[in-house]
Amino acid sequence: MIFLISPSKNMLPHPWSTDGFTPIFKKESQVLLQVIQQFDIEQLMTLFACSKAIATDNYHRFQRFEEVHTAIYSYTGQVYQGIHKVPLNSQQIQFLQEHLYIVSGLYGLVRPLDVIGLYRLPMDLTLKEKELCCYWKPYLKPILQHHQLVNLCSDEYYAAFKDESLDIINVEFLTKEQRTPHSMKLKSLRGQMIQLVAINRVDDVESLQLVQVENYVYDEVLSSRQKLVYKEQSRSL
């Protein structure tokens, strides 16, 4: 069983140690890197629809691109705060190395202990008249087709591997009112699920159904073969 999550736009340096790995699609990522390095600050502002400060920061990152950071500790968004809500030990991180992929606009697939650079490259961007999700899909499908996949990605990253021929289980969180939690909460829940997967070494559907994330528990009635629904329960007094 392989779990898939989105990266985060925010990253911080985390120099790698001797147990670092090379990303699977390192060569393919260099093609994209060479394209993005041709953009100036104004072009990056337009491409990312961001402020000049963010564009400037990323311009300098791309121009001085250094692949020296351990992935699982370098992404710092809400999902990753959820993953590290309780520090994971080396055995738990190693379990994730074998069961978790971060779907990346620059690298395609990133494993937790892969050594990467600091970057900003959302999957819904178009470079050289081709959407990144379309660029990556032919590379991702052969890697993923031999596994049962658990999708915890946002829609833009799911688009890079969404395919009827793949065995994909989508995870959905619902509030007591059967609504999707707000974005920040949803990201935190996804991260905390990955944390529990690592702690409990979850590697099959039956075990995943037993996982309780905060007060969200598996709902058999709302779930199906292709979708696992975790519904918010009232907290005990």
KOLDREN-972832 format. One record per residue: residue in one letter; x, y, z of N, C-alpha, C, O, CB in turn. Coordinates in steps of 0.02 Angstrom, whole numbers, padded with zeros to 5 digits, always signed. Glycine has a CB too. Layout:
residues N
aXYZXYZXYZXYZXYZ/...
end
This chain:
residues 237
m+00042-00059+00000+00000+00000+00000+00044+00062+00000+00091+00068+00039-00048+00000+00061/i+00028+00109-00045+00065+00171-00051+00019+00230-00038-00036+00233-00067+00099+00178-00121/f+00040+00275+00005+00002+00335+00020+00031+00393-00019+00092+00399-00027+00002+00351+00097/l-00012+00437-00044+00011+00494-00084-00015+00558-00053-00075+00564-00038-00011+00487-00157/i+00029+00607-00045+00010+00672-00018+00039+00727-00062+00084+00716-00102+00035+00680+00055/s+00012+00787-00053+00037+00846-00090+00098+00874-00053+00106+00863+00006-00019+00900-00097/p+00139+00912-00089+00193+00949-00055+00164+01012-00024+00103+01021-00025+00251+00966-00105/s+00206+01054+00002+00183+01120+00026+00222+01174-00010+00279+01163-00031+00192+01126+00104/k+00191+01232-00018+00225+01288-00050+00283+01312-00006+00334+01334-00032+00177+01345-00065/n+00273+01309+00059+00325+01333+00105+00375+01278+00121+00357+01221+00136+00292+01359+00170/m+00438+01296+00118+00492+01250+00133+00546+01286+00173+00554+01347+00167+00522+01219+00068/l+00583+01248+00213+00640+01274+00250+00699+01227+00242+00690+01168+00231+00621+01283+00325/p+00759+01253+00248+00818+01210+00240+00820+01155+00293+00803+01167+00351+00882+01252+00245/h+00840+01096+00272+00853+01041+00318+00906+00996+00287+00890+00947+00254+00787+01000+00334/p+00970+01014+00297+01026+00977+00266+01020+00902+00278+01004+00879+00333+01092+01002+00292/w+01034+00864+00226+01027+00792+00228+01085+00760+00266+01138+00790+00274+01023+00763+00158/s+01072+00698+00288+01124+00660+00322+01146+00603+00277+01129+00603+00218+01099+00633+00391/t+01182+00555+00303+01210+00502+00262+01158+00453+00236+01174+00411+00193+01262+00464+00301/d+01096+00458+00261+01045+00410+00238+01000+00439+00184+00944+00415+00174+01003+00387+00297/g+01023+00491+00149+00983+00523+00098+00979+00481+00034+01024+00441+00020+01010+00591+00082/f+00925+00492-00006+00915+00456-00068+00907+00504-00126+00887+00562-00116+00853+00410-00062/t+00922+00481-00186+00912+00521-00246+00841+00513-00270+00816+00457-00274+00962+00499-00302/p+00807+00568-00287+00738+00563-00313+00734+00517-00374+00781+00514-00414+00712+00632-00331/i+00679+00482-00380+00669+00434-00434+00675+00467-00503+00706+00438-00548+00601+00400-00427/f+00646+00526-00510+00645+00559-00575+00692+00619-00575+00674+00673-00599+00574+00581-00593/k+00752+00610-00551+00801+00664-00547+00815+00693-00617+00817+00754-00625+00866+00639-00515/k+00825+00650-00665+00841+00674-00733+00783+00714-00762+00794+00766-00793+00857+00614-00779/e+00722+00689-00753+00663+00724-00780+00652+00791-00745+00628+00839-00776+00601+00680-00772/s+00670+00794-00682+00661+00857-00645+00710+00910-00670+00694+00970-00668+00671+00847-00570/q+00768+00889-00694+00818+00937-00718+00793+00972-00781+00811+01030-00793+00883+00901-00733/v+00752+00938-00821+00723+00970-00880+00680+01029-00860+00684+01083-00889+00681+00918-00921/l+00637+01018-00809+00594+01072-00785+00634+01127-00751+00619+01186-00759+00543+01044-00736/l+00686+01108-00715+00727+01158-00680+00760+01205-00730+00763+01265-00718+00780+01123-00637/q+00784+01178-00784+00817+01219-00835+00768+01269-00866+00788+01324-00884+00848+01176-00889/v+00705+01248-00872+00654+01294-00899+00640+01350-00850+00640+01408-00868+00589+01255-00915/i+00628+01332-00787+00608+01381-00737+00666+01430-00721+00654+01486-00700+00584+01346-00673/q+00727+01408-00730+00784+01452-00718+00790+01507-00769+00827+01555-00760+00848+01412-00717/q+00753+01502-00824+00753+01554-00875+00705+01611-00859+00707+01663-00893+00736+01523-00943/f+00663+01602-00809+00614+01653-00791+00647+01707-00747+00686+01691-00703+00554+01622-00755/d+00629+01770-00761+00652+01824-00716+00600+01834-00661+00549+01799-00659+00664+01890-00756/i+00612+01881-00617+00569+01892-00559+00498+01912-00580+00449+01887-00553+00598+01946-00513/e+00493+01957-00629+00427+01979-00652+00388+01920-00682+00328+01915-00671+00434+02035-00703/q+00421+01878-00718+00388+01820-00749+00365+01770-00696+00313+01739-00702+00435+01786-00799/l+00405+01763-00643+00386+01718-00589+00326+01746-00551+00283+01708-00529+00445+01707-00540/m+00323+01812-00544+00265+01842-00511+00201+01825-00550+00150+01809-00520+00273+01919-00507/t+00205+01828-00615+00147+01810-00657+00132+01736-00654+00075+01715-00647+00158+01832-00730/l+00184+01696-00660+00176+01623-00661+00145+01597-00597+00099+01556-00598+00243+01589-00672/f+00169+01622-00540+00146+01598-00475+00088+01639-00447+00058+01621-00397+00202+01599-00426/a+00072+01695-00481+00021+01741-00455+00036+01759-00383-00006+01753-00338-00051+01710-00461/c+00097+01782-00372+00121+01795-00304+00152+01865-00299+00157+01901-00348+00173+01741-00282/s+00171+01882-00239+00202+01947-00227+00273+01949-00254+00303+01897-00269+00201+01964-00151/k+00300+02010-00260+00369+02016-00283+00418+01985-00234+00469+01957-00255+00387+02090-00294/a+00403+01990-00169+00448+01961-00119+00453+01885-00127+00507+01857-00124+00423+01978-00048/i+00396+01852-00137+00396+01779-00146+00431+01761-00211+00470+01713-00213+00323+01751-00145/a+00417+01798-00264+00449+01785-00329+00524+01794-00325+00562+01754-00353+00420+01831-00382/t+00546+01846-00289+00617+01859-00282+00652+01803-00244+00705+01780-00264+00629+01926-00247/d+00621+01782-00190+00648+01727-00150+00656+01664-00191+00708+01631-00189+00604+01713-00089/n+00604+01647-00230+00607+01587-00271+00653+01594-00331+00683+01545-00353+00538+01568-00294/y+00659+01654-00357+00707+01666-00411+00778+01648-00388+00814+01612-00422+00704+01739-00435/h+00796+01673-00330+00863+01660-00305+00872+01586-00287+00926+01558-00296+00878+01704-00243/r+00819+01554-00262+00824+01482-00248+00838+01442-00312+00880+01398-00312+00758+01457-00215/f+00802+01459-00365+00811+01422-00428+00879+01437-00459+00910+01392-00487+00756+01440-00477/q+00902+01499-00454+00967+01516-00483+01024+01484-00446+01076+01467-00475+00975+01591-00484/r+01016+01474-00380+01069+01443-00339+01044+01375-00313+01054+01358-00255+01089+01490-00279/f+01013+01338-00357+00978+01277-00336+01026+01226-00306+01074+01204-00337+00941+01246-00395/e+01012+01208-00243+01054+01161-00207+01011+01103-00181+00965+01113-00141+01091+01196-00148/e+01025+01044-00203+00987+00985-00183+01023+00952-00123+01061+00904-00130+00980+00934-00241/v+01009+00981-00064+01044+00959-00004+00997+00952+00056+01019+00950+00113+01100+01008+00014/h+00931+00948+00042+00882+00950+00096+00840+00886+00099+00817+00861+00047+00837+01010+00088/t+00829+00860+00159+00789+00800+00168+00715+00818+00162+00690+00861+00199+00803+00767+00237/a+00680+00785+00116+00613+00806+00096+00564+00810+00153+00530+00861+00162+00587+00760+00044/i+00558+00757+00192+00505+00753+00243+00511+00808+00296+00461+00826+00328+00506+00685+00276/y+00571+00834+00305+00582+00888+00354+00584+00957+00322+00582+01007+00358+00646+00875+00392/s+00589+00960+00256+00595+01025+00222+00528+01056+00205+00521+01117+00207+00635+01017+00159/y+00478+01015+00189+00411+01042+00179+00382+01061+00247+00388+01023+00295+00364+00989+00142/t+00352+01120+00251+00332+01145+00317+00258+01164+00322+00238+01193+00372+00374+01204+00335/g+00219+01147+00272+00148+01165+00272+00107+01125+00322+00135+01086+00361+00119+01155+00204/q+00042+01135+00321-00003+01106+00371-00001+01030+00371-00004+00999+00424-00073+01130+00359/v+00003+01000+00312+00006+00927+00309+00067+00901+00348+00062+00852+00385+00010+00903+00236/y+00123+00935+00339+00186+00912+00369+00188+00928+00444+00221+00892+00482+00245+00943+00334/q+00155+00981+00464+00148+00994+00535+00107+00938+00568+00120+00919+00625+00115+01062+00548/g+00057+00912+00532+00018+00856+00556+00060+00793+00561+00054+00755+00609-00041+00844+00512/i+00102+00781+00511+00145+00722+00512+00192+00723+00571+00206+00671+00602+00186+00717+00446/h+00218+00782+00588+00267+00788+00642+00236+00813+00707+00272+00836+00752+00322+00836+00621/k+00170+00807+00713+00137+00829+00775+00167+00795+00835+00175+00825+00888+00061+00816+00771/v+00182+00731+00827+00222+00694+00876+00284+00671+00838+00276+00638+00786+00182+00633+00908/p+00344+00686+00861+00404+00667+00823+00406+00593+00808+00395+00551+00851+00466+00687+00863/l+00421+00577+00745+00427+00507+00724+00499+00484+00732+00546+00522+00721+00404+00499+00651/n+00507+00421+00752+00575+00395+00759+00601+00369+00692+00564+00369+00642+00576+00338+00812/s+00663+00348+00691+00695+00328+00627+00660+00268+00595+00656+00265+00534+00768+00312+00638/q+00635+00221+00635+00600+00163+00607+00535+00184+00575+00515+00157+00523+00588+00111+00662/q+00501+00231+00605+00437+00255+00577+00448+00295+00513+00410+00289+00465+00400+00298+00629/i+00501+00335+00511+00518+00371+00450+00538+00321+00396+00521+00331+00337+00576+00421+00464/q+00573+00269+00414+00593+00219+00364+00531+00183+00336+00530+00167+00277+00640+00167+00395/f+00481+00172+00378+00418+00142+00354+00386+00188+00302+00363+00165+00250+00369+00129+00413/l+00386+00253+00316+00358+00301+00268+00400+00303+00203+00373+00313+00149+00354+00370+00298/q+00465+00294+00210+00507+00293+00150+00484+00239+00101+00492+00246+00040+00581+00281+00169/e+00457+00185+00128+00435+00129+00086+00361+00132+00068+00338+00095+00025+00449+00064+00122/h+00323+00177+00101+00250+00177+00091+00221+00246+00077+00160+00253+00076+00217+00149+00152/l+00262+00297+00066+00236+00364+00055+00271+00397-00004+00332+00396-00010+00244+00406+00118/y+00230+00428-00047+00256+00471-00100+00227+00540-00092+00167+00548-00080+00240+00441-00170/i+00269+00590-00099+00247+00660-00104+00245+00676-00178+00296+00672-00212+00295+00710-00064/v+00186+00694-00203+00179+00709-00274+00202+00781-00285+00177+00827-00254+00105+00700-00298/s+00251+00790-00330+00286+00853-00336+00285+00880-00407+00294+00843-00456+00357+00846-00313/g+00273+00946-00413+00275+00977-00478+00344+00978-00509+00351+00977-00570+00249+01047-00474/l+00396+00978-00468+00465+00979-00493+00495+00909-00499+00532+00895-00546+00508+01021-00449/y+00479+00865-00451+00512+00800-00448+00467+00741-00467+00491+00684-00471+00538+00789-00379/g+00404+00752-00478+00359+00697-00494+00337+00660-00432+00281+00670-00407+00392+00648-00542/l+00380+00619-00406+00370+00583-00343+00430+00593-00298+00487+00587-00320+00357+00508-00355/v+00417+00609-00235+00471+00618-00186+00458+00572-00128+00403+00570-00100+00475+00693-00163/r+00509+00535-00108+00505+00494-00047+00530+00535+00012+00569+00582+00003+00546+00428-00055/p+00509+00518+00072+00526+00558+00130+00601+00573+00138+00619+00629+00157+00503+00524+00191/l+00643+00524+00125+00715+00534+00136+00753+00553+00072+00814+00552+00071+00745+00471+00164/d+00717+00571+00020+00750+00596-00040+00781+00664-00026+00755+00703+00013+00700+00601-00099/v+00837+00677-00058+00873+00740-00050+00853+00785-00108+00864+00769-00166+00951+00729-00048/i+00822+00842-00092+00794+00886-00143+00816+00958-00131+00848+00974-00082+00718+00881-00143/g+00797+01001-00179+00808+01072-00171+00746+01106-00145+00692+01077-00145+00829+01103-00238/l+00753+01169-00123+00697+01209-00101+00666+01242-00163+00702+01274-00202+00718+01262-00047/y+00601+01234-00172+00570+01257-00234+00497+01275-00223+00468+01259-00171+00576+01204-00288/r+00469+01308-00273+00397+01322-00276+00376+01308-00349+00397+01344-00394+00379+01396-00254/l+00337+01256-00360+00315+01239-00427+00251+01198-00424+00252+01137-00429+00371+01199-00465/p+00194+01232-00415+00130+01197-00409+00115+01154-00470+00135+01171-00526+00074+01247-00399/m+00080+01099-00460+00066+01052-00513+00018+01078-00566+00016+01052-00621+00038+00989-00484/d-00021+01130-00550-00070+01156-00598-00041+01210-00645-00078+01242-00681-00129+01184-00561/l+00025+01218-00643+00057+01266-00688+00067+01236-00758+00067+01175-00767+00124+01289-00660/t+00076+01281-00807+00092+01261-00875+00161+01288-00893+00173+01348-00887+00038+01286-00926/l+00205+01244-00914+00272+01263-00936+00282+01239-01007+00269+01181-01023+00327+01235-00888/k+00306+01283-01050+00317+01267-01120+00255+01235-01151+00259+01185-01188+00377+01219-01127/e+00198+01266-01136+00133+01247-01165+00110+01177-01145+00071+01146-01181+00137+01252-01241/k+00135+01153-01088+00113+01087-01065+00101+01090-00990+00144+01114-00952+00166+01032-01081/e+00043+01067-00968+00028+01066-00897+00074+01016-00862+00089+00962-00889-00047+01048-00884/l+00096+01034-00803+00142+00989-00766+00110+00921-00752+00144+00870-00754+00164+01022-00701/c+00045+00920-00737+00013+00856-00724+00016+00811-00785+00022+00750-00778-00060+00866-00702/c+00012+00840-00844+00017+00800-00906+00089+00779-00920+00102+00725-00947-00010+00840-00966/y+00136+00821-00900+00207+00803-00907+00224+00743-00864+00260+00698-00886+00252+00863-00887/w+00197+00741-00802+00217+00690-00755+00178+00624-00761+00204+00571-00744+00211+00716-00686/k+00117+00627-00783+00075+00567-00782+00107+00506-00816+00104+00452-00788+00008+00582-00816/p+00138+00513-00876+00169+00454-00907+00226+00424-00866+00242+00365-00873+00195+00473-00976/y+00257+00464-00824+00312+00439-00782+00285+00407-00718+00311+00356-00695+00361+00496-00764/l+00232+00436-00691+00206+00412-00627+00168+00347-00633+00174+00303-00590+00161+00465-00597/k+00130+00339-00686+00087+00280-00694+00125+00214-00689+00103+00170-00652+00050+00284-00760/p+00181+00205-00724+00217+00141-00719+00242+00125-00649+00247+00067-00630+00275+00141-00767/i+00259+00177-00611+00284+00167-00543+00226+00147-00496+00236+00107-00451+00318+00231-00517/l+00168+00176-00507+00112+00167-00461+00067+00108-00478+00029+00086-00435+00071+00229-00461/q+00071+00081-00537+00022+00032-00560+00026-00035-00524-00021-00075-00528+00029+00021-00633/h+00079-00048-00489+00087-00112-00454+00068-00108-00380+00079-00155-00342+00159-00137-00460/h+00038-00053-00360+00023-00043-00289-00051-00025-00279-00084+00001-00324+00067+00011-00260/q-00075-00038-00219-00139-00010-00198-00123+00060-00171-00080+00067-00128-00175-00055-00144/l-00157+00110-00197-00141+00180-00182-00194+00211-00138-00253+00198-00146-00134+00220-00247/v-00172+00251-00091-00217+00288-00047-00204+00362-00061-00151+00388-00045-00206+00271+00029/n-00254+00395-00090-00246+00465-00110-00266+00513-00055-00324+00515-00033-00288+00478-00172/l-00217+00552-00032-00229+00605+00017-00206+00672-00012-00190+00719+00025-00191+00591+00083/c-00206+00677-00079-00183+00737-00113-00240+00786-00125-00299+00767-00125-00151+00719-00179/s-00222+00849-00136-00269+00897-00161-00283+00881-00235-00245+00843-00266-00242+00971-00152/d-00335+00910-00262-00356+00893-00331-00302+00906-00383-00294+00867-00429-00419+00931-00349/e-00265+00961-00375-00216+00978-00426-00160+00926-00431-00132+00915-00484-00186+01047-00412/y-00144+00895-00375-00092+00844-00375-00120+00775-00392-00087+00733-00423-00056+00841-00308/y-00182+00763-00373-00216+00701-00392-00219+00695-00468-00216+00640-00495-00287+00698-00362/a-00226+00752-00503-00230+00752-00576-00169+00721-00610-00173+00698-00666-00240+00823-00602/a-00113+00721-00575-00051+00694-00604-00049+00618-00606-00008+00589-00641+00008+00720-00565/f-00092+00585-00567-00092+00512-00568-00162+00482-00572-00170+00421-00569-00057+00485-00507/k-00213+00523-00578-00281+00497-00582-00290+00457-00646-00280+00483-00701-00333+00555-00580/d-00308+00394-00639-00312+00349-00696-00356+00290-00677-00346+00260-00624-00242+00326-00720/e-00403+00272-00719-00449+00217-00703-00414+00150-00698-00440+00104-00666-00503+00214-00756/s-00356+00144-00729-00320+00080-00727-00282+00070-00662-00259+00014-00648-00272+00076-00785/l-00276+00122-00621-00241+00116-00557-00289+00100-00501-00348+00119-00503-00203+00181-00542/d-00264+00064-00452-00304+00044-00393-00298+00100-00341-00253+00099-00299-00280-00025-00363/i-00344+00148-00345-00341+00208-00302-00399+00209-00253-00457+00203-00272-00340+00271-00345/i-00382+00218-00190-00433+00229-00138-00427+00302-00116-00374+00324-00094-00423+00180-00077/n-00481+00339-00122-00482+00409-00100-00505+00413-00028-00553+00379-00008-00527+00451-00146/v-00472+00454+00011-00491+00465+00081-00528+00531+00086-00504+00582+00061-00428+00464+00128/e-00585+00530+00119-00626+00590+00127-00641+00600+00201-00659+00554+00237-00691+00584+00087/f-00633+00662+00224-00651+00680+00292-00715+00722+00290-00720+00768+00249-00594+00719+00328/l-00763+00707+00334-00825+00745+00337-00839+00767+00408-00827+00730+00456-00883+00702+00310/t-00864+00828+00415-00885+00852+00480-00950+00819+00501-00980+00780+00462-00893+00930+00480/k-00973+00833+00561-01036+00805+00584-01094+00826+00538-01143+00789+00532-01051+00829+00656/e-01087+00883+00506-01139+00908+00459-01128+00880+00389-01161+00900+00341-01139+00985+00457/q-01080+00833+00383-01063+00801+00319-01037+00852+00268-01054+00850+00209-01124+00764+00290/r-00996+00897+00292-00961+00945+00250-00886+00931+00253-00861+00903+00301-00977+01018+00271/t-00852+00952+00201-00779+00946+00202-00750+00998+00250-00770+01056+00247-00750+00955+00131/p-00705+00978+00294-00674+01028+00339-00640+01084+00300-00620+01074+00243-00623+00993+00386/h-00633+01142+00331-00598+01196+00297-00527+01176+00280-00499+01130+00310-00598+01260+00340/s-00497+01210+00232-00434+01189+00202-00379+01174+00251-00348+01121+00247-00411+01243+00155/m-00366+01218+00299-00311+01208+00346-00324+01147+00390-00278+01108+00403-00302+01270+00390/k-00386+01138+00411-00404+01080+00452-00395+01016+00412-00369+00966+00437-00475+01086+00478/l-00418+01016+00350-00413+00957+00307-00341+00937+00297-00324+00878+00300-00447+00970+00239/k-00298+00985+00285-00227+00970+00276-00198+00940+00340-00159+00892+00336-00188+01033+00257/s-00216+00967+00397-00191+00940+00461-00214+00868+00471-00175+00826+00493-00215+00984+00519/l-00277+00854+00455-00303+00786+00463-00266+00737+00417-00251+00681+00437-00379+00785+00447/r-00252+00758+00357-00215+00715+00310-00145+00701+00338-00122+00644+00336-00209+00749+00240/g-00112+00752+00364-00046+00741+00393-00047+00696+00453-00005+00653+00461-00015+00807+00411/q-00097+00706+00497-00102+00664+00556-00117+00592+00538-00096+00546+00573-00155+00692+00603/m-00154+00582+00484-00167+00513+00462-00101+00479+00442-00090+00421+00459-00217+00512+00403/i-00059+00516+00406+00006+00488+00387+00048+00473+00448+00082+00422+00451+00044+00536+00340/q+00046+00517+00498+00082+00504+00560+00059+00438+00592+00100+00398+00613+00073+00562+00609/l-00006+00428+00596-00034+00367+00626-00018+00305+00583-00008+00251+00610-00110+00373+00635/v-00016+00315+00518+00004+00260+00474+00075+00238+00490+00089+00178+00493-00001+00282+00399/a+00120+00286+00502+00189+00270+00518+00195+00237+00586+00231+00188+00594+00232+00333+00515/i+00160+00265+00635+00165+00239+00703+00137+00168+00708+00165+00126+00743+00127+00284+00752/n+00082+00155+00672+00049+00090+00677+00066+00043+00619+00040-00012+00615-00026+00099+00678/r+00111+00065+00575+00134+00025+00518+00074-00002+00478+00068-00062+00466+00179-00035+00543/v+00032+00043+00459-00029+00026+00422-00011+00009+00349+00020+00049+00315-00081+00084+00424/d-00032-00051+00327-00014-00072+00260-00070-00111+00226-00058-00148+00178+00049-00114+00262/d-00132-00104+00250-00189-00136+00218-00252-00097+00235-00253-00058+00283-00195-00211+00240/v-00305-00109+00197-00366-00071+00204-00398-00082+00273-00422-00035+00304-00416-00089+00150/e-00397-00144+00296-00428-00159+00360-00396-00120+00417-00430-00095+00461-00425-00234+00374/s-00330-00116+00416-00295-00078+00468-00308-00003+00461-00313+00033+00511-00219-00092+00464/l-00312+00020+00399-00325+00091+00388-00394+00111+00414-00403+00167+00439-00319+00109+00314/q-00441+00067+00408-00509+00081+00432-00511+00090+00508-00557+00122+00534-00557+00025+00411/l-00463+00062+00543-00461+00067+00615-00428+00132+00640-00432+00148+00699-00424+00008+00643/v-00397+00168+00594-00363+00230+00613-00415+00283+00632-00463+00294+00595-00317+00254+00556/q-00404+00316+00688-00446+00372+00708-00403+00434+00711-00354+00437+00748-00481+00358+00778/v-00422+00484+00671-00384+00547+00668-00423+00600+00707-00476+00622+00686-00372+00569+00594/e-00396+00620+00764-00433+00663+00811-00499+00628+00826-00499+00571+00849-00444+00736+00782/n-00556+00661+00813-00620+00628+00824-00655+00609+00758-00716+00607+00755-00665+00672+00866/y-00615+00597+00707-00640+00573+00643-00628+00498+00638-00571+00475+00644-00605+00611+00583/v-00682+00460+00629-00678+00387+00627-00708+00361+00562-00750+00394+00530-00713+00356+00688/y-00686+00302+00543-00710+00271+00481-00786+00260+00483-00812+00235+00533-00675+00204+00469/d-00819+00278+00429-00892+00270+00423-00906+00220+00368-00899+00235+00309-00928+00339+00409/e-00925+00159+00387-00935+00106+00339-00993+00121+00291-00989+00104+00232-00948+00040+00374/v-01046+00153+00316-01105+00166+00275-01088+00215+00218-01111+00205+00162-01161+00195+00318/l-01049+00265+00232-01033+00315+00182-00975+00295+00137-00962+00328+00086-01017+00381+00216/s-00940+00243+00155-00880+00222+00118-00897+00172+00063-00952+00144+00060-00829+00191+00166/s-00848+00162+00019-00855+00113-00035-00787+00083-00050-00738+00098-00016-00885+00146-00099/r-00784+00041-00100-00720+00009-00118-00669+00061-00139-00609+00053-00126-00731-00042-00175/q-00691+00115-00171-00645+00166-00196-00640+00227-00151-00602+00273-00165-00666+00188-00265/k-00677+00227-00096-00676+00286-00052-00685+00266+00021-00730+00229+00039-00733+00335-00073/l-00639+00291+00062-00644+00282+00134-00664+00349+00165-00628+00398+00158-00577+00255+00165/v-00720+00349+00200-00745+00411+00230-00735+00408+00305-00753+00359+00338-00820+00421+00213/y-00706+00462+00332-00695+00469+00404-00738+00528+00426-00728+00585+00405-00619+00481+00421/k-00787+00514+00470-00835+00565+00490-00822+00587+00561-00804+00548+00605-00906+00538+00483/e-00831+00651+00571-00820+00681+00637-00873+00657+00686-00933+00656+00671-00821+00758+00632/q-00851+00637+00746-00895+00615+00798-00897+00667+00853-00850+00705+00863-00872+00547+00826/s-00953+00670+00889-00958+00715+00946-00909+00693+01000-00901+00634+01013-01031+00716+00975/r-00876+00741+01029-00827+00726+01082-00863+00708+01146-00915+00738+01163-00779+00786+01093/s-00836+00660+01182-00866+00640+01247-00853+00694+01299-00800+00726+01299-00837+00572+01271/l-00901+00705+01342-00894+00755+01395-00852+00727+01452-00840+00762+01501-00963+00777+01421/
end
